[in-house]
Amino acid sequence: MNVPLKIELKPNERVIIGDCVVTNAGPRARLQIDGSIPILREKDIMTVRRANTPAKRVYLAVQLLYTSHGAHEHHALYLKLARELLRLMPGAVGFIDSINNRILTGELYKALKEARKLIEYEEESRVMNQAAKAYQDVARQTVSPRDLEANLLLKAASQLQAVQDTWRDKPKGLDEAVMFNRRLWTVFLDAVIREDNKLPAKIRDNLTKLGAFVMGETFSLMTKPKREHLASIIKINRGIAAGLRGSK
């Protein structure tokens, strides 16, 4: 049974309903819409001009899939943009997998919501990379890069362990611990895939695969948190930290 969608529009606010753009030309108004026609509020509409980052371009492609009659015409574009994004941001694999699953099951509006999370992740990664660079510039004066990386990994593992040890239906500190670990691995993956990285190709490949796995487990913790997802991340963080300290 389909439940009617209720939308409240501010004066001059727009909404896409099917192929039409509806503008509220009067005071605040309420609409009740029956049916399965594509509906997109103004705040959720991505324009070509605004699509100036890889994640926003993926969102635009999903938006075209959602609002177009011939969705198949835009599927190739979406796949191309998704591949380009993963090449630049391998840590986003969990988000792309979630979008893909929604598209495959025909839940295009939900795919659009997942694409919005991808944009938020991209922005967080950008801010984190800037902060990490500034931090590393200062840290180089007092601690070796390997020690710094090992300490950060152990800190992330310690936060996750604390959550695991006190797990409840709504585990305390989970969001903060997962966010810290996700940002940390975003920085690591960015460093691993850089062309100027001097690690052997095999090690870089292994770290990239580990990072993709960690991001996948992290995404699971963000959507359907289960205690067992923590164990593998903690083990990986501690293992890499031990390796870094042992390789000095």
N, C-alpha and C positions, 0 to 999 in steps of 0.2 A: 504494500500500500504506500503510495507516494504522499508525503506530507507537503502541503503548500509551503513555498518559501516566502518568508515575510522580510521585506526590505524597507528601511527607513532612509529617505533621501533628504539631505540638507538643501537649502536653496541653491540652485545652479549646479548641484551635483549631478554627475552623469553615471549611467550604467549601460553596459552592453547587454542587450537581450536578443539572442539570435544574431541576425544580420543588422539589427538596428541599434542606434545609439539614442537612448532616452535621456533627456535633460529635464530636471525638475525646474520649471520656469516660475514656480510660485513659491509659497512658504514651505516649511517642512512637510513632507508627504510620506505616507506609508503605502506600500504596494504589497499585494498578495498574489503570488504567481504560481499557477498550477502547470504541471508538465515537466518534461525533461530537456527543454531547450537550453542551450548554453547561456549562462548569466555571469557577468563579470562586473564588479563594482569599479568605480573610477580609481580608487586607491590601489587596486590590484592589476590595473592595466599597464603593461610594459610597452612603451613606444620604441621605435627604431632609434630615435635620438638618445633615449635613456639607456639603451642596451649597449653600454660601453665597457663591459667587463665580460670575461668568459661565462660566468655564472648567469649574468643577466641575459646573455644571448641564448643560453640554454633555456632560461625561463621564457623568453620570447618565442622560441621554437615550440615549447610545450603549449604556450598560449595559442599559437596558430593551430596546433593539433586539436585543442579544445574547442575553438570557436569556428573552425572551418568545416564545411560540408565534406570536402574531399581531404580528410585528415591524412590519407596515405601520401598525398602530394608533399607534405611537410615532414614525413617520417625520416627520409634520407637526410634532410637538413638537420634534424634533431640529432641523429646518430653521428653525423660529422662533427657537430659542435660539442657533443658529449665526449667524443674521442679526443678532441683538441683540449678540452678542459682537463681530462684525466692525464694527459701528457704533461700539462703544466701543474696540476694539483692532484697527484696520485692519492693523497689522503681523502679525497672526496668520493672514493669508490662506493662507499656505503650509501651515500646520498643518490648517486646515479643508479645504483642497483634498485633502490626503493622507487625511484621515478620510473625505471624500466618495468618493474613489476606492476605498477599502477597502469601504465600504458597498455601492457599486455592483457590486463584484465578489463580494459575499457573504462577504467575509473580516471578519466582525464582531468576532472576538477581536482581530485585528490593528488594526481600527479603534479598539478600546478602548485598545490600547497607544499608538496615535497620540494619543488623547485625553489619556492620561497625560502625554505630552510637552507638550501644550497647557497643562496645569495648571502644569508646571514653568516654561514660558515666561511664563505670567501672573505667577507669583511673582517670577521674575527681573525682569520689567518693573516690578512694584510696588516692589521694592527699589531698582531703578535709578532710578525716578522720584523716590523719596524722596532718594536720594543726589544726584541731579542738581539737585534743588531747593535742597538745602543748599549745594551747590557754587556754583550760580548766585548765591545770595544773597551769598556771599563774593566771587565773581568780579566782580560788578557794581561793587565798590568800586575795582577795579584795572584792568579792561579792559572795552571796549564789548561788548555782547552779540553783535554781528556778528563782531567779531574772535574772540571766544570760540568761536562756532559754526564759523567758518572754520578755526581752529586744531585743533579736535576732528576735523573732517572730514579735514583733511590728515594728522592723526596716524593716523586709521583707514586712510586710503589708503596711507600709508607702511608700516603693518604688513602690509597685504594685498599690497603690491608686493614686500615682502621675501619673503613666502611664494611669490609667483608666480615671482620670480627664482631661487629655490632649490627649485623643485617636484620632488618625488620621489613614489614610490608612497605613502608616508606623509609628506606634507609637514610639516616642522617648524614649529611655531608657528601652524598653521592654526586649531586650535580657539580659541586665545586671540584671534587677530586677528578671526575671525568673530564671536566672542562680544562683543568690544568694539564692533564695527561694528553688530551687531544691537541692542545696548543703546542705542547712540547714536541710531540711527534710530527706536527706540521712543520716545525722548524727543522727537525732532523731530516725529514724527507726532502725538504727543499734543498738542504745542504748536500744530500746524497746525489740528487739528480743534476746538480750543477755541473757544467762542462769542465770547470776548473777543479773539481774534486779529484784528489790524487789517490783515493783508495783503489785497489784492484777491481776490475770489472765484476768478478765473481762475488766479491764481498758487497759491492754496491747493489748487485742484483738481489742478493740474499736479504740485505737490509730493506730494500724496497718491498720485497715480498712480505717480510715481517711487519713492516709499517702498514701495508695494505690490510694484513690480518688484524693488527691492533686497531686500525680505524674501523674495520668491520665489527669487531667486538665492542668497540666504543659506541658505534651507532646503535647496536643492539641494546646496550645499557641505557641509551638515551630514549629509546622507543618502548622496549619491553624489558625492563631491568630484571636480570636473574643473577643470583649470587655466583654461579659458576663462570660467568663471563669475566669476573674479576681475576680469577686464579691464573688464567693464561696470560693476561696482561702483566700481572705482578711478576710472574716467572720470567717473562721476556725482558722486562725492565731490569730486573736484578741480574739476569744473565749477561745482558749487554754491559751493564755497569761494572760487573766483575771483570769482564773482558777488557774494558777500557782501562781499568786500574792495573790489570796484569800486563798490559802491553806497553807500559811506560819504559 
